[in-house]
């Protein structure tokens, strides 16, 4: 009997839990870490072997010992560099994470970053279009710490994440919306899962990709479509405020992976 493929999800939050559920359906054995006590039981109930691990604190030797002697097929790193997090503390957290990653053996390792790394631009943004000094310092430094530690690391810079119980625009239900004229850089969680699995299946290593749905309607158009589809209340008003332009391109990912998005437009979420 063939042994199951193994996956490790480091930082099993909203995306990680759903990826764990996806992996279990395709017969993976899944181990995960979380910083939240109450998620341990939730993950165990789903069939995930879960550990409490916070890289802002001292690593747990038991966790290190349990993963260092295994070969994982997929390792997903979903530890955010939070916007409100102190820069120095964030960097220390990622240095601790990088030391942990150096003890792990994996066929495919993916870090989930964010398109928030990019400044505004009048032109579509590819992965190498913005000089490093203009990227968000915290997000860029986090990426660099991890790529220095793991040369084969793939990085996905994700757009705003939706799908399942996350519906674009519902936040503005019965509220004033001031971002309706902005173009959306969104991605559906099912595409995140499919892209990670595609990187694994294709044996791709050490790459950086933007991951956003290739069509970028204005947010007002998306909200009106979601109201029609899901039945929540319209925003109380749409304010036509000036906005800073940012449109992120996934063309490199589509080309390199020959990837067909499940949800090409946020209008289809």
VOBA-1610 file (N, C-alpha, C; in pm, whole numbers, padded with zeros to 5 digits, always signed):
BEGIN
Unk+00084-00120+00000Unk+00000+00000+00000Unk+00088+00124+00000Unk+00059+00219-00089Unk+00136+00342-00098Unk+00110+00429+00023Unk+00218+00491+00075Unk+00200+00582+00188Unk+00140+00713+00139Unk+00069+00780+00228Unk+00006+00907+00193Unk+00112+01015+00171Unk+00079+01109+00084Unk+00162+01228+00073Unk+00144+01312+00199Unk+00246+01391+00231Unk+00245+01467+00356Unk+00252+01617+00328Unk+00176+01692+00406Unk+00179+01838+00395Unk+00193+01899+00534Unk+00262+02012+00539Unk+00276+02090+00661Unk+00228+02232+00631Unk+00134+02280+00712Unk+00084+02417+00697Unk+00129+02495+00820Unk+00214+02593+00797Unk+00268+02674+00906Unk+00189+02805+00911Unk+00109+02819+01018Unk+00020+02935+01029Unk-00115+02901+00969Unk-00189+02814+01037Unk-00313+02760+00978Unk-00431+02849+01014Unk-00443+02960+00941Unk-00554+03053+00959Unk-00665+03025+00860Unk-00731+03129+00812Unk-00848+03114+00724Unk-00812+03038+00597Unk-00705+03076+00531Unk-00662+03007+00409Unk-00610+02868+00442Unk-00530+02859+00547Unk-00467+02732+00582Unk-00567+02623+00616Unk-00670+02657+00691Unk-00772+02557+00727Unk-00840+02504+00602Unk-00873+02592+00511Unk-00941+02549+00388Unk-00847+02469+00298Unk-00719+02503+00300Unk-00623+02424+00223Unk-00607+02285+00285Unk-00606+02279+00418Unk-00598+02150+00486Unk-00716+02062+00447Unk-00836+02119+00446Unk-00955+02043+00407Unk-00943+01993+00263Unk-00890+02077+00175Unk-00870+02038+00035Unk-00771+01922+00027Unk-00661+01931+00099Unk-00558+01828+00093Unk-00610+01694+00145Unk-00690+01698+00249Unk-00744+01575+00305Unk-00833+01504+00203Unk-00906+01583+00123Unk-00994+01521+00021Unk-00914+01451-00088Unk-00787+01489-00106Unk-00704+01422-00207Unk-00599+01334-00140Unk-00632+01292-00017Unk-00559+01187+00054Unk-00419+01226+00100Unk-00404+01350+00143Unk-00280+01393+00208Unk-00292+01373+00359Unk-00180+01345+00422Unk-00169+01350+00568Unk-00122+01491+00602Unk-00199+01563+00685Unk-00174+01706+00707Unk-00136+01734+00852Unk-00026+01806+00867Unk+00018+01861+00995Unk+00009+02012+00985Unk-00028+02078+01095Unk-00042+02223+01090Unk-00002+02287+01221Unk+00040+02413+01212Unk+00067+02491+01333Unk-00032+02607+01338Unk-00061+02648+01460Unk-00148+02763+01482Unk-00101+02836+01607Unk-00130+02964+01616Unk-00097+03040+01737Unk-00216+03044+01833Unk-00325+02979+01794Unk-00450+02989+01870Unk-00487+02856+01936Unk-00503+02858+02066Unk-00540+02738+02142Unk-00671+02677+02091Unk-00771+02762+02067Unk-00904+02708+02035Unk-00906+02642+01897Unk-00809+02676+01809Unk-00806+02614+01676Unk-00750+02472+01679Unk-00681+02436+01786Unk-00624+02301+01795Unk-00733+02196+01782Unk-00839+02211+01861Unk-00949+02113+01856Unk-01019+02115+01722Unk-01037+02235+01665Unk-01100+02246+01533Unk-01020+02170+01428Unk-00890+02189+01429Unk-00803+02122+01332Unk-00800+01971+01355Unk-00790+01930+01481Unk-00791+01787+01512Unk-00920+01721+01465Unk-01031+01793+01483Unk-01161+01741+01441Unk-01167+01721+01290Unk-01093+01806+01216Unk-01090+01794+01070Unk-00997+01682+01022Unk-00922+01625+01115Unk-00827+01521+01078Unk-00686+01572+01059Unk-00659+01692+01110Unk-00527+01755+01098Unk-00452+01738+01230Unk-00327+01698+01221Unk-00240+01691+01339Unk-00191+01832+01369Unk-00236+01890+01478Unk-00212+02032+01503Unk-00122+02057+01622Unk-00038+02161+01609Unk+00053+02203+01716Unk+00038+02353+01739Unk+00057+02393+01862Unk+00059+02534+01896Unk+00202+02585+01878Unk+00217+02686+01793Unk+00351+02738+01765Unk+00341+02885+01727Unk+00411+02969+01802Unk+00410+03113+01780Unk+00555+03158+01762Unk+00588+03206+01644Unk+00727+03244+01616Unk+00766+03376+01681Unk+00669+03444+01742Unk+00700+03562+01822Unk+00753+03521+01959Unk+00739+03390+01989Unk+00786+03337+02116Unk+00891+03230+02089Unk+00934+03162+02192Unk+01034+03057+02175Unk+00973+02936+02105Unk+01040+02878+02004Unk+00989+02757+01939Unk+00973+02642+02038Unk+00879+02553+02009Unk+00854+02438+02095Unk+00938+02321+02044Unk+01033+02269+02123Unk+01120+02159+02078Unk+01041+02038+02028Unk+00927+02008+02093Unk+00847+01893+02051Unk+00804+01906+01906Unk+00764+02028+01869Unk+00719+02053+01731Unk+00838+02039+01635Unk+00952+02095+01671Unk+01070+02087+01584Unk+01110+01942+01561Unk+01110+01864+01668Unk+01150+01724+01657Unk+01052+01643+01571Unk+00925+01679+01578Unk+00823+01603+01506Unk+00827+01627+01355Unk+00880+01741+01313Unk+00880+01772+01169Unk+01018+01759+01105Unk+01124+01769+01185Unk+01259+01772+01126Unk+01301+01637+01068Unk+01236+01529+01114Unk+01274+01397+01064Unk+01180+01345+00956Unk+01098+01434+00900Unk+01004+01394+00796Unk+01037+01465+00664Unk+00996+01403+00554Unk+01002+01468+00424Unk+00859+01501+00383Unk+00831+01631+00372Unk+00698+01674+00334Unk+00690+01696+00183Unk+00578+01661+00126Unk+00556+01691-00016Unk+00532+01839-00036Unk+00447+01896+00048Unk+00414+02039+00039Unk+00427+02103+00177Unk+00494+02217+00182Unk+00493+02301+00301Unk+00437+02437+00261Unk+00329+02478+00326Unk+00268+02609+00303Unk+00297+02697+00423Unk+00354+02813+00396Unk+00386+02909+00503Unk+00289+03026+00491Unk+00201+03036+00590Unk+00099+03141+00588Unk+00108+03223+00716Unk+00226+03280+00736Unk+00254+03364+00853Unk+00262+03509+00803Unk+00170+03594+00843Unk+00167+03729+00786Unk+00265+03825+00851Unk+00314+03919+00770Unk+00382+04037+00823Unk+00273+04143+00837Unk+00218+04156+00956Unk+00098+04237+00976Unk+00127+04386+00966Unk+00030+04457+00909Unk+00046+04601+00886Unk+00073+04677+01016Unk+00002+04641+01123Unk+00014+04713+01249Unk+00124+04658+01340Unk+00193+04556+01293Unk+00298+04493+01373Unk+00424+04579+01374Unk+00483+04592+01490Unk+00609+04666+01501Unk+00714+04605+01409Unk+00787+04689+01337Unk+00881+04642+01235Unk+00986+04548+01295Unk+01048+04589+01403Unk+01156+04509+01462Unk+01103+04376+01512Unk+00989+04377+01578Unk+00930+04252+01628Unk+00891+04160+01513Unk+00841+04219+01404Unk+00805+04140+01287Unk+00927+04072+01227Unk+01037+04146+01216Unk+01159+04090+01159Unk+01213+03978+01247Unk+01207+03996+01378Unk+01250+03890+01469Unk+01165+03765+01451Unk+01036+03785+01432Unk+00945+03671+01410Unk+00985+03595+01284Unk+01015+03666+01178Unk+01051+03600+01053Unk+01191+03538+01059Unk+01279+03594+01137Unk+01409+03529+01156Unk+01393+03397+01231Unk+01304+03394+01330Unk+01274+03270+01401Unk+01210+03168+01308Unk+01117+03215+01225Unk+01052+03128+01127Unk+01155+03071+01029Unk+01249+03154+00984Unk+01349+03109+00887Unk+01438+03000+00946Unk+01471+03012+01073Unk+01552+02909+01140Unk+01475+02777+01147Unk+01346+02787+01172Unk+01260+02669+01176Unk+01254+02602+01039Unk+01240+02683+00934Unk+01228+02629+00798Unk+01355+02555+00755Unk+01470+02597+00804Unk+01595+02534+00766Unk+01605+02390+00818Unk+01521+02356+00914Unk+01520+02220+00970Unk+01421+02128+00899Unk+01348+02184+00802Unk+01241+02108+00737Unk+01286+02065+00598Unk+01254+01941+00563Unk+01278+01892+00427Unk+01145+01888+00353Unk+01144+01942+00232Unk+01018+01950+00157Unk+01046+01945+00007Unk+00953+01885-00065Unk+00961+01882-00211Unk+00916+02015-00270Unk+00820+02080-00204Unk+00769+02209-00250Unk+00735+02295-00130Unk+00787+02417-00129Unk+00763+02508-00016Unk+00713+02642-00072Unk+00600+02689-00018Unk+00536+02810-00070Unk+00507+02906+00043Unk+00544+03033+00023Unk+00513+03139+00120Unk+00407+03231+00061Unk+00305+03259+00140Unk+00198+03348+00097Unk+00228+03491+00141Unk+00265+03574+00045Unk+00289+03716+00069Unk+00167+03794+00017Unk+00184+03921-00011Unk+00069+04006-00045Unk+00105+04109-00151Unk+00007+04142-00237Unk+00027+04250-00334Unk+00031+04386-00265Unk+00003+04386-00134Unk+00020+04508-00057Unk+00165+04554-00053Unk+00256+04470-00100Unk+00398+04507-00108Unk+00422+04617-00211Unk+00331+04632-00306Unk+00351+04727-00416Unk+00292+04864-00384Unk+00360+04968-00431Unk+00301+05103-00423Unk+00200+05120-00537Unk+00135+05233-00540Unk+00046+05263-00652Unk+00130+05286-00778Unk+00066+05263-00892Unk+00137+05277-01020Unk+00035+05304-01131Unk+00071+05387-01228Unk-00021+05411-01340Unk-00023+05296-01440Unk+00067+05198-01421Unk+00079+05087-01516Unk+00055+04954-01445Unk+00012+04851-01519Unk+00000+04717-01459Unk+00134+04675-01397Unk+00127+04611-01281Unk+00247+04578-01205Unk+00282+04431-01219Unk+00398+04404-01281Unk+00454+04270-01282Unk+00548+04253-01164Unk+00596+04131-01145Unk+00676+04099-01028Unk+00806+04180-01019Unk+00863+04215-01133Unk+00993+04283-01132Unk+00984+04429-01177Unk+00865+04484-01183Unk+00846+04618-01239Unk+00876+04731-01140Unk+00868+04702-01011Unk+00886+04805-00910Unk+01023+04788-00844Unk+01105+04892-00839Unk+01236+04881-00772Unk+01219+04839-00626Unk+01312+04758-00578Unk+01301+04704-00442Unk+01286+04813-00336Unk+01351+04927-00356Unk+01348+05032-00256Unk+01210+05098-00246Unk+01124+05072-00344Unk+00989+05129-00341Unk+00885+05030-00289Unk+00927+04906-00264Unk+00836+04807-00209Unk+00815+04833-00060Unk+00702+04783-00007Unk+00677+04797+00136Unk+00792+04734+00214Unk+00860+04811+00300Unk+00983+04761+00365Unk+00960+04635+00449Unk+00851+04630+00522Unk+00826+04516+00612Unk+00797+04389+00533Unk+00708+04399+00434Unk+00673+04283+00353Unk+00793+04233+00273Unk+00869+04327+00217Unk+00986+04288+00137Unk+01093+04224+00224Unk+01117+04279+00342Unk+01219+04221+00431Unk+01179+04081+00475Unk+01050+04060+00502Unk+01002+03927+00540Unk+01029+03827+00429Unk+00998+03865+00305Unk+01026+03777+00191Unk+01174+03746+00180Unk+01258+03848+00197Unk+01401+03828+00180Unk+01460+03736+00288Unk+01413+03749+00409Unk+01461+03662+00517Unk+01432+03517+00483Unk+01312+03489+00432Unk+01273+03352+00403Unk+01345+03297+00280Unk+01360+03379+00177Unk+01429+03330+00056Unk+01578+03308+00081Unk+01636+03384+00172Unk+01776+03362+00209Unk+01792+03228+00280Unk+01692+03194+00362Unk+01697+03068+00438Unk+01665+02948+00351Unk+01573+02966+00255Unk+01525+02855+00171Unk+01532+02898+00025Unk+01639+02859-00043Unk+01661+02902-00181Unk+01551+02854-00276Unk+01491+02739-00244Unk+01390+02681-00333Unk+01249+02732-00304Unk+01237+02831-00217Unk+01106+02881-00177Unk+01033+02949-00292Unk+00907+02914-00312Unk+00819+02989-00402Unk+00742+03091-00321Unk+00725+03211-00377Unk+00648+03315-00310Unk+00529+03353-00398Unk+00411+03353-00337Unk+00290+03401-00404Unk+00247+03531-00340Unk+00246+03638-00419Unk+00194+03766-00370Unk+00045+03770-00403Unk-00035+03750-00300Unk-00179+03734-00318Unk-00253+03867-00316Unk-00359+03874-00395Unk-00453+03984-00385Unk-00545+03962-00267Unk-00646+04049-00253Unk-00745+04033-00148Unk-00815+03899-00163Unk-00827+03824-00053Unk-00872+03685-00059Unk-01021+03674-00030Unk-01091+03607-00121Unk-01236+03586-00104Unk-01271+03441-00138Unk-01400+03410-00124Unk-01448+03274-00144Unk-01507+03220-00016Unk-01583+03110-00028Unk-01648+03050+00088Unk-01735+03156+00156Unk-01709+03186+00283Unk-01793+03283+00353Unk-01742+03426+00343Unk-01640+03449+00265Unk-01590+03585+00240Unk-01644+03634+00107Unk-01731+03731+00111Unk-01797+03782-00008Unk-01754+03926-00032Unk-01701+03958-00149Unk-01658+04095-00176Unk-01773+04194-00158Unk-01746+04300-00086Unk-01845+04408-00073Unk-01941+04394+00043Unk-01952+04277+00104Unk-02048+04261+00213Unk-02013+04351+00332Unk-01884+04382+00345Unk-01840+04472+00452Unk-01908+04608+00441Unk-01945+04648+00318Unk-02005+04780+00297Unk-02158+04778+00302Unk-02217+04665+00335Unk-02363+04655+00342Unk-02418+04760+00437Unk-02507+04847+00384Unk-02571+04955+00460Unk-02471+05057+00515Unk-02350+05061+00457Unk-02248+05157+00497Unk-02205+05239+00375Unk-02143+05351+00401Unk-02090+05433+00292Unk-01967+05365+00232Unk-01960+05358+00101Unk-01846+05299+00031Unk-01769+05408-00041Unk-01642+05422-00008Unk-01558+05527-00066Unk-01454+05472-00164Unk-01458+05342-00189Unk-01356+05281-00274Unk-01417+05220-00402Unk-01541+05257-00432Unk-01611+05195-00544Unk-01543+05213-00678Unk-01467+05320-00695Unk-01402+05345-00824Unk-01267+05275-00838Unk-01219+05213-00729Unk-01091+05142-00736Unk-01105+05013-00815Unk-00997+04974-00883Unk-00993+04846-00952Unk-00954+04736-00852Unk-01015+04620-00866Unk-00995+04511-00770Unk-00873+04426-00806Unk-00794+04397-00704Unk-00687+04297-00714Unk-00723+04186-00616Unk-00810+04096-00659Unk-00865+03992-00572Unk-00825+03854-00622Unk-00835+03756-00532Unk-00816+03617-00571Unk-00912+03530-00491Unk-00963+03426-00555Unk-01052+03332-00488Unk-00969+03225-00419Unk-01012+03184-00301Unk-00936+03085-00223Unk-00917+02954-00299Unk-01011+02917-00384Unk-00995+02793-00461Unk-00880+02805-00560Unk-00858+02924-00613Unk-00743+02944-00702Unk-00612+02938-00624Unk-00611+02988-00502Unk-00490+02976-00420Unk-00453+02830-00404Unk-00552+02748-00368Unk-00526+02605-00351Unk-00473+02543-00481Unk-00538+02574-00591Unk-00500+02515-00719Unk-00360+02557-00763Unk-00324+02681-00737Unk-00191+02730-00774Unk-00082+02662-00692Unk-00105+02646-00562Unk-00007+02578-00476Unk+00013+02434-00524Unk-00096+02366-00556Unk-00086+02228-00604Unk-00020+02222-00741Unk-00043+02323-00824Unk+00022+02328-00956Unk+00173+02346-00942Unk+00216+02432-00850Unk+00359+02450-00825Unk+00423+02317-00783Unk+00352+02243-00701Unk+00401+02112-00657Unk+00405+02012-00773Unk+00295+02004-00846Unk+00286+01907-00956Unk+00389+01934-01065Unk+00416+02062-01092Unk+00508+02099-01199Unk+00654+02103-01153Unk+00678+02082-01024Unk+00815+02083-00973Unk+00883+02218-00985Unk+00807+02324-00964Unk+00861+02460-00977Unk+00916+02506-00842Unk+01037+02563-00844Unk+01104+02605-00720Unk+01167+02743-00738Unk+01174+02817-00630Unk+01247+02943-00627Unk+01188+03053-00712Unk+01057+03053-00729Unk+00992+03153-00814Unk+00906+03249-00734Unk+00887+03367-00791Unk+00802+03471-00733Unk+00688+03499-00831Unk+00564+03490-00783Unk+00449+03514-00869Unk+00346+03603-00801Unk+00290+03695-00879Unk+00165+03761-00839Unk+00051+03663-00860Unk-00044+03662-00768Unk-00159+03572-00781Unk-00287+03651-00754Unk-00345+03700-00863Unk-00472+03772-00857Unk-00555+03733-00979Unk-00686+03736-00965Unk-00770+03709-01081Unk-00732+03804-01194Unk-00725+03754-01318Unk-00672+03836-01427Unk-00761+03953-01471Unk-00889+03952-01434Unk-00976+04064-01466Unk-00997+04151-01344Unk-00998+04283-01366Unk-00996+04380-01256Unk-01112+04480-01267Unk-01236+04436-01247Unk-01347+04532-01250Unk-01337+04630-01134Unk-01408+04741-01146Unk-01413+04835-01034Unk-01492+04773-00919Unk-01457+04813-00798Unk-01518+04753-00680Unk-01669+04780-00673Unk-01713+04893-00722Unk-01857+04921-00722Unk-01931+04817-00807Unk-01876+04784-00922Unk-01938+04685-01009Unk-01945+04549-00940Unk-01838+04514-00867Unk-01836+04386-00795Unk-01942+04386-00684Unk-01948+04495-00609Unk-02044+04503-00499Unk-02187+04488-00549Unk-02219+04558-00657Unk-02355+04548-00712Unk-02386+04405-00757Unk-02287+04338-00814Unk-02306+04199-00857Unk-02326+04106-00737Unk-02247+04128-00631Unk-02257+04043-00512Unk-02389+04066-00438Unk-02437+04191-00435Unk-02568+04221-00376Unk-02677+04142-00449Unk-02669+04143-00581Unk-02766+04071-00662Unk-02758+03921-00638Unk-02637+03869-00624Unk-02617+03725-00611Unk-02647+03673-00471Unk-02606+03750-00367Unk-02614+03700-00230Unk-02722+03767-00145Unk-02777+03877-00192Unk-02894+03934-00127Unk-02869+04020-00005Unk-02746+04066+00018Unk-02725+04158+00129Unk-02757+04300+00086Unk-02767+04390+00182Unk-02808+04527+00153Unk-02700+04604+00079Unk-02745+04693-00008Unk-02653+04783-00077Unk-02582+04874+00022Unk-02465+04926-00017Unk-02407+05035+00063Unk-02506+05151+00071Unk-02497+05226+00179Unk-02587+05342+00194Unk-02559+05446+00087Unk-02434+05451+00040Unk-02397+05542-00068Unk-02262+05503-00125Unk-02238+05546-00248Unk-02106+05534-00309Unk-02050+05674-00324Unk-01935+05699-00266Unk-01869+05828-00275Unk-01765+05824-00387Unk-01771+05919-00477Unk-01675+05924-00587Unk-01547+05997-00544Unk-01472+05929-00460Unk-01346+05986-00412Unk-01233+05957-00510Unk-01136+06046-00522Unk-01018+06015-00604Unk-00948+05893-00545Unk-00889+05813-00631Unk-00821+05694-00581Unk-00685+05679-00646Unk-00597+05609-00575Unk-00464+05581-00625Unk-00468+05449-00703Unk-00413+05451-00820Unk-00425+05338-00913Unk-00326+05228-00881Unk-00376+05104-00873Unk-00288+04986-00860Unk-00357+04868-00925Unk-00294+04814-01028Unk-00348+04699-01099Unk-00235+04597-01113Unk-00251+04483-01045Unk-00144+04383-01037Unk-00168+04273-01140Unk-00064+04239-01213Unk-00074+04141-01322Unk-00028+04002-01279Unk-00107+03900-01316Unk-00070+03759-01294Unk-00020+03692-01422Unk+00019+03771-01520Unk+00055+03716-01650Unk+00170+03616-01641Unk+00268+03643-01557Unk+00383+03553-01544Unk+00338+03417-01491Unk+00253+03416-01390Unk+00202+03291-01334Unk+00124+03212-01439Unk+00036+03281-01510Unk-00047+03216-01612Unk+00041+03152-01719Unk+00146+03222-01760Unk+00235+03173-01865Unk+00322+03057-01817Unk+00389+03076-01703Unk+00483+02974-01654Unk+00415+02843-01616Unk+00298+02854-01555Unk+00228+02735-01507Unk+00123+02686-01606Unk+00106+02761-01716Unk-00005+02733-01807Unk-00134+02721-01727Unk-00153+02820-01638Unk-00260+02812-01539Unk-00387+02881-01591Unk-00498+02811-01576Unk-00629+02864-01608Unk-00701+02894-01477Unk-00728+03021-01451Unk-00795+03057-01327Unk-00934+02995-01321Unk-00970+02942-01203Unk-01105+02891-01181Unk-01203+03008-01182Unk-01160+03118-01119Unk-01240+03240-01116Unk-01157+03352-01179Unk-01184+03380-01306Unk-01104+03479-01378Unk-01139+03621-01337Unk-01260+03641-01287Unk-01305+03774-01248Unk-01375+03768-01113Unk-01354+03869-01028Unk-01428+03877-00902Unk-01579+03883-00922Unk-01624+03918-01039Unk-01769+03919-01066Unk-01828+03779-01059Unk-01742+03676-01066Unk-01787+03537-01064Unk-01777+03472-00926Unk-01728+03547-00828Unk-01706+03486-00696Unk-01840+03444-00633
//
